[in-house]
Amino acid sequence: MSQTMLGRVLPVIVSILIIIGVAILRNQSRLLAAILATMPINIPLALWVLSTGDDFKQNDFLPVTQQMLVAIVPSLFFVVILYFTARSGWSLVPMLVASYLGWGIILLLGFWLGFFAR
């Protein structure tokens, strides 16, 4: 399998394995399921996919990781909204809708305020 093909397929395989892991762990340990669900797997996979591009250089990691620091903020809001809506007794679909709405608003606000490089 070529490096390019592996770079495209591996993130999908790892994501599937994580979902399977969460499904297996959900009855044994909700803590381990939560840890597995939130582990930083997409970050190294994304960096690997980016770094295998033809025009990517070592010094390109700095701006990408700087943007990751900013981009994590809307995701944090997503989880905070999930927590408060779950605590309020909301069902899953409204929890997710509210969380994605909050995530999108914070993301758009970040673009509007110029926190994200274009």
Order of alpha helices (4+ residues) and beta strands (2+ residues): alpha-alpha-alpha-alpha-alpha
